[in-house]
Amino acid sequence: MKVKCRNCGKRFDYDLYTGLCPKCSTYYQPDVSMSDTSEVNASKPNTSMSGTSQPTSKTKKDKGFLSNKKITIFLVLIIITILVIPVLMASYQIRQREQELTLESLQIPASANVSEPISISTSMGTYLLTITGISEEPDSCYDTPEGYQVIAIYYTITPPANEPQSSIDDNYILSSDWSYRSLAAYLHTKSGQYLQAVSEYDIARANGDKDYDWRKENGIGSYFQYYNGSIYYLVKENDIAGLLINHKNPDTDQLIESYYINSLEVSR
């Protein structure tokens, strides 16, 4: 039976399409009177349900988007925290370090002389450091570059009365306030440089690969670590101006006191 769709005007075979318009998908009720020329009542399927409405695909997408957005924000906050906190901690430690190394006032090295004791105050008591002599080492042991010389500075340290006798007999200072960071000497040159001491390992190697016992027996070190010892420097010939001795706090590296020996007569 041919019918005409009232919605779009399309004529179609009702039985062939079982009441569904092939053009606009309008469905026709089977109890409607049908004739060749009749225009039947049509109704579109109700896409909504009475009562509670079903969520559409758009609503689900919106909810999924919001959920993903929250997760993204959370991850970004975690990454920022991981990156920022170490930077802030490092900045804080740098500021603290700067405050520790900042001098409250300009410290001018006190004048000192060879053979005169220098007082070094520590928690264990007062040590007396005396530079006893400066000499040029023979070139037989050292492969000295042309135009340079190896200088040895000899010293003695008098300990406080409460110093353990075993430490004195061993010729090695064991005080916790005494280390390579607490008392160091720099050879000042006429050209304006402050030279660090040559490593005691290099001195021992130049003398035939000597061991620790040889270094301790002869008091050879890179800083004032023995009661009777020596420190070595490699310097240009005729370029020695003086010797700077710095006493620092071994924990903070803060300068406590400084001494400068101006007149250094090198014996040959």
Buried (B, 14 or more C-beta within 10 A) or exposed (E): EBBBBBBEEBEBEBEEBEBBBEEEEBBBEEEBEBEEEBEBEBEEEEEEEEEEEEEEEEEEEEEEEEEEEEEEEEEEEEEEEEEEEEEEEEEEEEEEEEEEEEEEEEEEBEEBEBEEBBEBEBEBBEBBBBBEBBBBBEEEEBEBEEEBBBBBBBBBBEBEEEBEEEBBEEBBBEBEBBBEEBBBBBBBBEEEEBBBBBEBBEBBEBBEEBEEEBBBEBBBBBBBBBBEBBBBBBBBEEBBBBBBBBBBEBEBEBBBBBBBBEEBEBEE
